[in-house]
């Protein structure tokens, strides 16, 4: 994994390899720095290694919410930079999987996490998400990114508990 592919850019490439004439596999994983997303990242890295696939790590962000009054934002506040930092820290936490042979693209779109993952997963071979364990009644009230992905993705989805 090179420094450029580790998150310094927000570039999306075509998963096709025109020189070989074959389609290249692409796996999308949701990463937000949580323990669940780190488990999902570990699974996705393993799959990408086994398949020789490119890995798109997605971390969505949102600007501060405006609740009708003035919003005080620190001068150095950069939510997109924070999202890239969360991805980089997550990759550092996964020390048991070799990452050098996997092409990684970091994608940090603005917007709701489920929508960002679903958009990025169009044309992917696999979408991998973690879960924070909001089951039972809390899960019914709160909704869930993984639940949205399972119901609306256009590719197979793995939810890593």
C-alpha positions as CSV (number, residue, x, y, z in Angstrom):
1,X,0.0,0.0,0.0
2,X,1.6,3.2,-1.1
3,X,1.3,6.6,0.6
4,X,-0.8,7.9,-2.3
5,X,-3.2,4.9,-2.2
6,X,-3.3,5.0,1.6
7,X,-5.5,8.1,1.6
8,X,-3.6,11.1,0.6
9,X,-5.8,11.4,-2.5
10,X,-9.5,11.0,-3.1
11,X,-9.1,9.4,-6.5
12,X,-11.4,6.8,-7.9
13,X,-10.1,4.7,-10.7
14,X,-11.6,2.3,-13.1
15,X,-11.5,-1.3,-11.7
16,X,-10.9,-2.6,-15.2
17,X,-7.3,-3.5,-16.3
18,X,-7.3,-2.6,-20.0
19,X,-3.9,-4.2,-20.5
20,X,-5.1,-7.6,-19.5
21,X,-8.5,-7.4,-21.2
22,X,-10.1,-8.7,-17.9
23,X,-12.2,-7.0,-15.3
24,X,-10.5,-6.5,-12.0
25,X,-12.4,-7.3,-8.8
26,X,-13.4,-4.4,-6.6
27,X,-14.3,-4.6,-2.9
28,X,-15.9,-1.6,-1.1
29,X,-15.6,-1.4,2.7
30,X,-17.1,1.1,5.1
31,X,-14.6,2.5,7.6
32,X,-15.3,5.0,10.4
33,X,-12.7,4.1,13.0
34,X,-15.1,2.1,15.2
35,X,-14.2,-1.4,16.3
36,X,-16.9,-2.8,14.0
37,X,-15.5,-1.1,11.0
38,X,-12.0,-2.3,11.8
39,X,-13.3,-5.8,11.9
40,X,-14.9,-5.2,8.5
41,X,-11.7,-3.7,7.2
42,X,-9.8,-6.8,8.3
43,X,-12.3,-9.0,6.5
44,X,-12.2,-6.9,3.3
45,X,-8.4,-6.8,3.2
46,X,-8.3,-10.6,3.5
47,X,-10.8,-10.9,0.7
48,X,-9.0,-8.4,-1.5
49,X,-5.7,-10.3,-1.0
50,X,-7.3,-13.6,-1.9
51,X,-9.1,-12.2,-5.0
52,X,-6.4,-9.9,-6.2
53,X,-9.0,-7.1,-5.9
54,X,-8.8,-3.4,-5.4
55,X,-10.1,-2.2,-2.1
56,X,-12.2,1.1,-1.9
57,X,-12.3,2.3,1.7
58,X,-15.2,4.7,2.2
59,X,-15.6,7.1,5.1
60,X,-18.4,9.5,4.7
61,X,-18.5,12.9,6.6
62,X,-21.0,15.6,7.2
63,X,-20.6,19.3,7.9
64,X,-21.7,20.5,11.4
65,X,-25.4,20.5,11.9
66,X,-27.2,23.8,12.1
67,X,-29.9,23.7,14.7
68,X,-31.3,27.1,14.0
69,X,-28.7,29.1,15.8
70,X,-25.1,30.1,15.1
71,X,-22.7,27.2,14.7
72,X,-19.3,27.7,16.3
73,X,-16.7,25.8,14.3
74,X,-13.0,25.8,15.1
75,X,-10.9,27.5,12.5
76,X,-8.9,24.3,11.8
77,X,-12.1,22.1,11.5
78,X,-11.8,19.9,8.4
79,X,-14.3,16.9,8.5
80,X,-12.9,15.5,5.3
81,X,-9.4,15.4,6.7
82,X,-10.8,13.8,9.9
83,X,-12.4,11.1,7.7
84,X,-9.1,10.4,5.9
85,X,-7.5,10.3,9.4
86,X,-10.0,7.7,10.6
87,X,-9.3,5.5,7.6
88,X,-5.5,5.8,8.1
89,X,-5.8,4.9,11.8
90,X,-8.1,2.0,11.0
91,X,-5.4,0.6,8.5
92,X,-2.8,1.0,11.2
93,X,-5.0,-1.0,13.6
94,X,-5.1,-3.9,11.2
95,X,-1.6,-5.2,11.8
96,X,-2.2,-8.9,11.2
97,X,-3.0,-8.6,7.4
98,X,-0.3,-7.8,4.9
99,X,-1.5,-4.7,3.0
100,X,1.4,-4.2,0.5
101,X,-0.1,-6.2,-2.3
102,X,-3.6,-4.6,-2.2
103,X,-4.4,-1.4,-4.1
104,X,-6.3,0.8,-1.8
105,X,-8.4,3.8,-2.8
106,X,-9.7,6.0,0.0
107,X,-13.0,7.7,-0.8
108,X,-14.3,10.4,1.6
109,X,-17.6,11.7,0.2
110,X,-19.9,14.2,2.0
111,X,-23.2,12.8,3.0
112,X,-25.0,10.0,4.9
113,X,-22.8,6.9,5.3
114,X,-25.3,4.4,3.9
115,X,-25.9,6.5,0.8
116,X,-22.1,7.0,0.3
117,X,-21.5,3.2,0.6
118,X,-24.4,2.3,-1.7
119,X,-23.2,4.8,-4.3
120,X,-19.6,3.6,-4.2
121,X,-20.7,-0.1,-4.3
122,X,-22.4,0.3,-7.7
123,X,-20.4,-2.1,-10.0
124,X,-18.4,-3.6,-7.1
125,X,-18.1,-7.3,-6.5
126,X,-18.6,-7.0,-2.8
127,X,-19.6,-4.5,-0.1
128,X,-18.3,-5.1,3.4
129,X,-19.7,-3.2,6.4
130,X,-19.4,-3.7,10.2
131,X,-22.1,-3.4,12.7
132,X,-22.2,-1.6,16.0
133,X,-24.6,-4.1,17.5
134,X,-27.8,-1.9,17.7
135,X,-30.1,-4.9,17.8
136,X,-33.5,-5.4,19.2
137,X,-35.7,-2.4,20.0
138,X,-32.8,0.1,19.7
139,X,-32.1,-1.2,16.2
140,X,-35.7,-0.7,15.2
141,X,-35.6,2.9,16.4
142,X,-32.2,4.0,15.2
143,X,-31.9,2.3,11.8
144,X,-28.6,1.0,10.7
145,X,-26.1,1.6,7.9
146,X,-25.6,-2.1,7.6
147,X,-29.3,-2.7,7.3
148,X,-29.7,-0.1,4.6
149,X,-26.8,-1.6,2.7
150,X,-28.2,-5.1,2.9
151,X,-31.6,-4.0,1.7
152,X,-30.5,-1.6,-1.1
153,X,-27.0,-2.7,-2.4
154,X,-26.6,-3.8,-6.0
155,X,-23.9,-6.2,-5.1
156,X,-23.4,-8.9,-2.5
157,X,-23.0,-7.5,1.1
158,X,-21.1,-9.0,4.0
159,X,-22.0,-7.7,7.4
160,X,-19.1,-8.4,9.8
161,X,-20.4,-8.6,13.4
